[in-house]
Amino acid sequence: MPKPFHLAWFLQGSSVQAWGEPFTGAIGRDWRSCDLFCDMARMLEAARFDYILIEDSSYVGESYGGSTEIYLKHGLAVPRQDPAITATMMAAATKRIGIVPTFATFTHPPYLLARMMASLDQVSDGRIGWNMVTGSSDVAARNYGLPALPEHDLRYDMADEYMQAVNGLWDSWEPGAILADGASGVLVDHTKVHAVDFEGRWYRTHGPLNSGPCVQGRPVIAQAGGSPRGRQFASGHADTIVASIKGTAAMKAYRDDVRARAAAQGRNPDDVKVLFMVNPIVGETMAEATAKKAARLARAEAQVPQLLAFFGKITNIDFTQYDLDAPVDTLDLRTNGHQQSLADFQRVAGKQSLRQAMLNYRGTSGSVELVGTPDAVAAQMAEAMEEVGGDGFLFSMSDVSRRTLAEVADGLVPALQRRGLVRREYAHAQFRDNLREF
């Protein structure tokens, strides 16, 4: 039997993201409702996905030409609601799938974050994760009263300390602290609840959490560390890592590096699940899938400014200053934002023009190209995982609609299940246990 792998969905944190795409209905009018997200959660739970990660940012982009125009005009990551609200609604609509909202360390003090995550874990019966990010934009920093974000690697030094603080808070309640003993009249054994009194260089907190313990002990931690410093952080703290790496050779090298770093820090590398972003194109026939790919590429070719604007948002680069036909390897591209994303883009771009490189990088596919019938795509995914070694895929679709969800949940997943590549049932009630099942 082949080794099974995990499935998750990387949801850009706004239902309006697919505005203007085919089969998205009146999403431009109805974006405020959580119905689509709740339907999505139920569909992906029925398909036995491990989790849905709700990506987020708390600012309106303005890196492209120094203006918010293109972001507002085309709905690029705006408007988007607070992921804590969306996560609560999605958790209420489901029973087994993991729900992973994104929060940045500079937007939430450790106590506030730890309390919020513990509360979400409680009301979901142990199905909450936290996509832990350090931030990537000075624009966002200014929304929280900061002049700018610290330098990239320093942000991870601060994040290591932040994790000490929140882990201390989550651990402030020992197992069995809640007695709820009617005979003795004791609800909580006070000897099993402890102050934290954490005081570091950047963060301090007293504790204990007044919300009580997480069902899972601690929430599942997701992270997307791609730079060397980011990989070191992710391998030390994350239960699952989001990876956007082009090509199976680079995917394998990334996973091997993260696992080696985890082992060097005393962790079991099998406890760190690396999921690679993909954007499959599924058709009833190969001809239909090929036609859909061509249509997607045609839409992307008409949206190069939007692609550049979005990439500029996460890298803080104003791409309007560059000639679209200039070879990427001649451009001086630097960032204090997503370093791995920029490095991977430059690696695969080579001497391609900026226009063509961006189309290839963000226009059609993810880490590996997946195009065909459900069974053909399942075979392509199996081959990629065989080459990489594991651990699974994170679907990142720009055109989220009930149609694209059905193509994956009702078309592709059954083909994967027939091949024994993904689970047919959840083995456990809680998120981390399902993540560690295989």
QUIDA-V816808 format. One record per helix or strand of 2 or more residues. SS is the DSSP state (2 for helix, 1 for strand). FROM is the first residue (numbers start at 1). LEN is the number of residues. Records with the same first field share a line. If there is no record, write none. Layout:
SS=FROM-LEN, FROM-LEN
//
This chain:
1=6-6, 51-4, 98-7, 128-6, 178-4, 186-3, 198-2, 204-2, 220-4, 240-4, 273-6, 281-2, 371-2, 392-4
2=15-4, 27-4, 35-12, 64-3, 69-6, 83-10, 110-14, 138-6, 152-19, 190-3, 228-10, 248-17, 269-3, 286-16, 304-12, 319-3, 328-3, 339-11, 354-10, 374-15, 402-17, 431-5
//
